[in-house]
């Protein structure tokens, strides 16, 4: 064993070379009067003079005198006060130390003895595990050190971990049933521990024999501390199993007294090597054997410890620093007996033992620490990937220090991609100016917040919409904001697009409703015109009419035709327009209308024509009447747009090739296909239109003129689209307007029109059933056909028509059937008539166009179609065509707007 002198020498050396930073300060002013080498290293000092005589505030331990005095008061009130305090080392890293403090007096002056140890790794681990009670519980339960928690002073067991349960054989479900004192083999030892806890509140390293439940004694080393939590007192006991240690002590009992019990029992892998060359290994402890996989004798036989270093040159640097500095701490890789490379933290210092100098080397295995760091980095990487995918960022904002620290995704969204920490005022400056007041109000007081806002990212990226939520609370006296926000820009854009589509659908539905209304009006109006136009035309067939009456009848026919033109516009707008397609020449159509156009424009305007004369190239397949309506509408609009004294309206025709690039440039890509087009262009030097007016000119009933106008341009657009063409508008305020119509060019030639359409004067025979809900139409048809020699039966609706047909089916040769009737419509009437007589001939009559009216009768043997309103010859030809079999090709398809009364 050591002699007293040797013990004193060992303790002095241990104190001087201790890894604990030990210092003595004067309580009254906090001035340091002593610091060991570890304390000097802590403060970055090379000489005691740099520390001794300086205050703790000057050395950066406390920020101000108030905090130092608060610490002194707390430490004096509780002898076991051992707080953790943080500081920044010379490298700028945040570190933490665990401080033990005791007070004593010398010559009436009170001093504080403090010993601290670097617990940065533990502190960082605690921070990583903060807030996770489950992890803490797992750490306590799976700790290799036995832990026992009891009440004070009743000594009732509250909690023990698995290591304690295995050590003493106690089942976890027996907690609370067995007092702490029953564990002790010697009741006097329990009483001694109780006295120590009463007086000093702590027991450090007391050897005690405890009883296993099966009765055998277990040699242990106890570390007890009495704590007060929530007004209750507890005792936390750590139990170190000394069984293995005693076995080691027995094996080493015969060895030379070179080592103390502490050296061999230490759980820190340690070795003693000779201080001087050849620096051979003198002794190693059990922990180092286990770490390296060698027996002590094998390590000693190695002689040169540098053979275990993966990089022997680093070992030389290690020794040089040790000689120069007296102690050294570094990291190194050592190779185990099995060839495994072990990352270690290696510390060394000189130790004098019995007059001989050695180097004490300790090793800390960094594998678990590195594995933990790698796992933490991997988890952080996964978290960052998840945040990037979800476009979610989290942040911590210290409102007092104005430090804003955010995750990678958080800083990317704010436009600070290269930073993780910025000033809070910079982060706040990214808020959209219209949202700042709202955000400030939402975060003005402590508590939870949840709102949406916009930001202008610092890197100039487009505005983003964020959904932010979090909480504001005080932590260690400072106001801290912990929050999360998510980029919801895509969702906001989707909402806007959804609203836009909904508005378009509403507008489409409104226009569709107007179209249905316009189509219904046109249909009913055509029924009325059928009576007016037909009767007037029939009256003109009478001989011996006074010239004045004949003139008036001609006026009625002309007015009826113009009214029919109006219904054609309504049908064009509603999508039910009736086109009679023929090959025509656009320039010819314009020249035919030249005189009418010239007298139709305003008196202050001049109409100029610029017409293409290459007639074959100007061929188009159109409904000529509809195109005439387009031309007239555009000319009148241009004339009305000229308000000054001298106006010019230009009308041009021509042919051009429209490729995809051209159509894209003029905004018609997707509306028409590339190819050859014949164009009609009407321009004026009038007042022009602003963008808002241009956007609305094709809306039904929109007009900048007097009330009652506005259907024209919507009808024009409907006609042009119906001919697979397109309409382009260019206009500027004060610069005039140009309308350009593009119609697909035709490869057919324009046919020569006959001088006069042949009149039908032939008489016929047979029975015709007329089914129509308009009496004027029924009477008109009856008069026309009876003159021709036909027997005519009348029915005012579908139901009566079915009954009349059933009663006279044998003699009825033809049915003239109206499409739209109340109750039983033309479709149902037709079906039921065919059930009675399948070979009867039925001609459908309607104010709608033939395609729309007959689409429900496809495949049902419909004999023909007669459009309303019709002229006398129209009806006669249709009946003759069906009953007599005159070839349809002998006659032009004569329609209301396309024929001329002779």
Secondary structure as the mmCIF struct_conf table of DSSP 4:
data_model
#
loop_
_struct_conf.conf_type_id
_struct_conf.id
_struct_conf.beg_label_comp_id
_struct_conf.beg_label_asym_id
_struct_conf.beg_label_seq_id
_struct_conf.end_label_comp_id
_struct_conf.end_label_asym_id
_struct_conf.end_label_seq_id
HELX_RH_AL_P HELX_RH_AL_P1 UNK A 4 UNK A 17
BEND BEND1 UNK A 19 UNK A 20
STRN STRN1 UNK A 21 UNK A 26
TURN_TY1_P TURN_TY1_P1 UNK A 27 UNK A 29
STRN STRN2 UNK A 31 UNK A 31
STRN STRN3 UNK A 32 UNK A 35
HELX_RH_AL_P HELX_RH_AL_P2 UNK A 37 UNK A 42
TURN_TY1_P TURN_TY1_P2 UNK A 43 UNK A 44
BEND BEND2 UNK A 46 UNK A 47
HELX_RH_3T_P HELX_RH_3T_P1 UNK A 48 UNK A 50
TURN_TY1_P TURN_TY1_P3 UNK A 51 UNK A 53
STRN STRN4 UNK A 55 UNK A 55
TURN_TY1_P TURN_TY1_P4 UNK A 56 UNK A 60
BEND BEND3 UNK A 61 UNK A 61
BEND BEND4 UNK A 63 UNK A 64
HELX_RH_AL_P HELX_RH_AL_P3 UNK A 65 UNK A 77
TURN_TY1_P TURN_TY1_P5 UNK A 79 UNK A 80
STRN STRN5 UNK A 84 UNK A 88
TURN_TY1_P TURN_TY1_P6 UNK A 90 UNK A 91
BEND BEND5 UNK A 92 UNK A 92
STRN STRN6 UNK A 94 UNK A 106
TURN_TY1_P TURN_TY1_P7 UNK A 107 UNK A 108
STRN STRN7 UNK A 109 UNK A 118
HELX_RH_AL_P HELX_RH_AL_P4 UNK A 120 UNK A 129
TURN_TY1_P TURN_TY1_P8 UNK A 130 UNK A 131
HELX_RH_AL_P HELX_RH_AL_P5 UNK A 133 UNK A 142
BEND BEND6 UNK A 144 UNK A 145
STRN STRN8 UNK A 146 UNK A 151
TURN_TY1_P TURN_TY1_P9 UNK A 152 UNK A 154
STRN STRN9 UNK A 156 UNK A 156
STRN STRN10 UNK A 157 UNK A 160
HELX_RH_AL_P HELX_RH_AL_P6 UNK A 162 UNK A 168
TURN_TY1_P TURN_TY1_P10 UNK A 169 UNK A 169
HELX_RH_3T_P HELX_RH_3T_P2 UNK A 172 UNK A 174
TURN_TY1_P TURN_TY1_P11 UNK A 175 UNK A 176
BEND BEND7 UNK A 177 UNK A 178
STRN STRN11 UNK A 179 UNK A 179
HELX_RH_3T_P HELX_RH_3T_P3 UNK A 180 UNK A 183
STRN STRN12 UNK A 184 UNK A 184
BEND BEND8 UNK A 185 UNK A 186
HELX_RH_AL_P HELX_RH_AL_P7 UNK A 187 UNK A 199
TURN_TY1_P TURN_TY1_P12 UNK A 200 UNK A 200
BEND BEND9 UNK A 201 UNK A 201
STRN STRN13 UNK A 202 UNK A 211
TURN_TY1_P TURN_TY1_P13 UNK A 213 UNK A 214
BEND BEND10 UNK A 215 UNK A 215
STRN STRN14 UNK A 217 UNK A 229
TURN_TY1_P TURN_TY1_P14 UNK A 230 UNK A 231
STRN STRN15 UNK A 232 UNK A 241
HELX_RH_AL_P HELX_RH_AL_P8 UNK A 243 UNK A 251
TURN_TY1_P TURN_TY1_P15 UNK A 252 UNK A 254
BEND BEND11 UNK A 255 UNK A 255
TURN_TY1_P TURN_TY1_P16 UNK A 257 UNK A 258
BEND BEND12 UNK A 259 UNK A 259
HELX_RH_AL_P HELX_RH_AL_P9 UNK A 261 UNK A 265
BEND BEND13 UNK A 267 UNK A 268
STRN STRN16 UNK A 269 UNK A 274
BEND BEND14 UNK A 275 UNK A 276
TURN_TY1_P TURN_TY1_P17 UNK A 277 UNK A 278
STRN STRN17 UNK A 280 UNK A 280
STRN STRN18 UNK A 281 UNK A 284
HELX_RH_AL_P HELX_RH_AL_P10 UNK A 286 UNK A 292
TURN_TY1_P TURN_TY1_P18 UNK A 293 UNK A 293
HELX_RH_AL_P HELX_RH_AL_P11 UNK A 296 UNK A 302
STRN STRN19 UNK A 304 UNK A 304
HELX_RH_3T_P HELX_RH_3T_P4 UNK A 305 UNK A 308
STRN STRN20 UNK A 309 UNK A 309
BEND BEND15 UNK A 310 UNK A 311
HELX_RH_AL_P HELX_RH_AL_P12 UNK A 312 UNK A 325
BEND BEND16 UNK A 326 UNK A 326
STRN STRN21 UNK A 327 UNK A 335
TURN_TY1_P TURN_TY1_P19 UNK A 337 UNK A 338
BEND BEND17 UNK A 339 UNK A 339
STRN STRN22 UNK A 341 UNK A 353
TURN_TY1_P TURN_TY1_P20 UNK A 354 UNK A 355
STRN STRN23 UNK A 356 UNK A 365
HELX_RH_AL_P HELX_RH_AL_P13 UNK A 367 UNK A 390
TURN_TY1_P TURN_TY1_P21 UNK A 391 UNK A 391
STRN STRN24 UNK A 392 UNK A 398
TURN_TY1_P TURN_TY1_P22 UNK A 399 UNK A 402
STRN STRN25 UNK A 403 UNK A 406
HELX_RH_AL_P HELX_RH_AL_P14 UNK A 408 UNK A 414
TURN_TY1_P TURN_TY1_P23 UNK A 415 UNK A 415
TURN_TY1_P TURN_TY1_P24 UNK A 417 UNK A 418
BEND BEND18 UNK A 420 UNK A 420
STRN STRN26 UNK A 421 UNK A 423
HELX_RH_AL_P HELX_RH_AL_P15 UNK A 424 UNK A 429
TURN_TY1_P TURN_TY1_P25 UNK A 430 UNK A 430
STRN STRN27 UNK A 431 UNK A 431
TURN_TY1_P TURN_TY1_P26 UNK A 433 UNK A 435
HELX_RH_AL_P HELX_RH_AL_P16 UNK A 436 UNK A 442
TURN_TY1_P TURN_TY1_P27 UNK A 443 UNK A 443
BEND BEND19 UNK A 444 UNK A 446
STRN STRN28 UNK A 447 UNK A 455
TURN_TY1_P TURN_TY1_P28 UNK A 458 UNK A 459
HELX_LH_PP_P HELX_LH_PP_P1 UNK A 461 UNK A 463
STRN STRN29 UNK A 464 UNK A 475
TURN_TY1_P TURN_TY1_P29 UNK A 476 UNK A 477
STRN STRN30 UNK A 478 UNK A 487
HELX_RH_AL_P HELX_RH_AL_P17 UNK A 489 UNK A 540
TURN_TY1_P TURN_TY1_P30 UNK A 541 UNK A 541
BEND BEND20 UNK A 542 UNK A 542
TURN_TY1_P TURN_TY1_P31 UNK A 543 UNK A 544
HELX_RH_AL_P HELX_RH_AL_P18 UNK A 547 UNK A 574
TURN_TY1_P TURN_TY1_P32 UNK A 575 UNK A 575
STRN STRN31 UNK A 582 UNK A 585
HELX_RH_AL_P HELX_RH_AL_P19 UNK A 586 UNK A 592
TURN_TY1_P TURN_TY1_P33 UNK A 593 UNK A 593
HELX_RH_AL_P HELX_RH_AL_P20 UNK A 594 UNK A 600
BEND BEND21 UNK A 601 UNK A 601
TURN_TY1_P TURN_TY1_P34 UNK A 603 UNK A 604
STRN STRN32 UNK A 605 UNK A 610
HELX_RH_3T_P HELX_RH_3T_P5 UNK A 615 UNK A 618
STRN STRN33 UNK A 619 UNK A 622
HELX_RH_AL_P HELX_RH_AL_P21 UNK A 624 UNK A 641
BEND BEND22 UNK A 644 UNK A 646
STRN STRN34 UNK A 647 UNK A 658
HELX_RH_AL_P HELX_RH_AL_P22 UNK A 660 UNK A 665
TURN_TY1_P TURN_TY1_P35 UNK A 666 UNK A 667
STRN STRN35 UNK A 669 UNK A 669
TURN_TY1_P TURN_TY1_P36 UNK A 670 UNK A 671
STRN STRN36 UNK A 672 UNK A 672
BEND BEND23 UNK A 674 UNK A 674
STRN STRN37 UNK A 675 UNK A 684
BEND BEND24 UNK A 686 UNK A 686
HELX_RH_AL_P HELX_RH_AL_P23 UNK A 691 UNK A 696
TURN_TY1_P TURN_TY1_P37 UNK A 697 UNK A 698
BEND BEND25 UNK A 699 UNK A 699
TURN_TY1_P TURN_TY1_P38 UNK A 700 UNK A 701
BEND BEND26 UNK A 704 UNK A 706
TURN_TY1_P TURN_TY1_P39 UNK A 707 UNK A 708
HELX_RH_AL_P HELX_RH_AL_P24 UNK A 712 UNK A 722
TURN_TY1_P TURN_TY1_P40 UNK A 723 UNK A 724
STRN STRN38 UNK A 726 UNK A 732
TURN_TY1_P TURN_TY1_P41 UNK A 733 UNK A 735
STRN STRN39 UNK A 736 UNK A 744
STRN STRN40 UNK A 745 UNK A 745
BEND BEND27 UNK A 747 UNK A 748
HELX_LH_PP_P HELX_LH_PP_P2 UNK A 749 UNK A 754
BEND BEND28 UNK A 755 UNK A 756
HELX_LH_PP_P HELX_LH_PP_P3 UNK A 757 UNK A 760
BEND BEND29 UNK A 766 UNK A 766
STRN STRN41 UNK A 767 UNK A 771
BEND BEND30 UNK A 773 UNK A 773
HELX_RH_AL_P HELX_RH_AL_P25 UNK A 775 UNK A 788
TURN_TY1_P TURN_TY1_P42 UNK A 789 UNK A 789
STRN STRN42 UNK A 791 UNK A 795
BEND BEND31 UNK A 796 UNK A 797
HELX_RH_AL_P HELX_RH_AL_P26 UNK A 798 UNK A 808
TURN_TY1_P TURN_TY1_P43 UNK A 809 UNK A 811
STRN STRN43 UNK A 814 UNK A 818
BEND BEND32 UNK A 819 UNK A 819
BEND BEND33 UNK A 822 UNK A 824
HELX_RH_AL_P HELX_RH_AL_P27 UNK A 826 UNK A 836
TURN_TY1_P TURN_TY1_P44 UNK A 838 UNK A 839
STRN STRN44 UNK A 841 UNK A 846
BEND BEND34 UNK A 847 UNK A 848
HELX_RH_AL_P HELX_RH_AL_P28 UNK A 850 UNK A 854
HELX_RH_3T_P HELX_RH_3T_P6 UNK A 855 UNK A 857
TURN_TY1_P TURN_TY1_P45 UNK A 858 UNK A 859
BEND BEND35 UNK A 860 UNK A 860
STRN STRN45 UNK A 864 UNK A 867
BEND BEND36 UNK A 868 UNK A 869
HELX_RH_AL_P HELX_RH_AL_P29 UNK A 872 UNK A 883
TURN_TY1_P TURN_TY1_P46 UNK A 884 UNK A 884
HELX_RH_3T_P HELX_RH_3T_P7 UNK A 888 UNK A 890
BEND BEND37 UNK A 891 UNK A 891
TURN_TY1_P TURN_TY1_P47 UNK A 896 UNK A 898
#
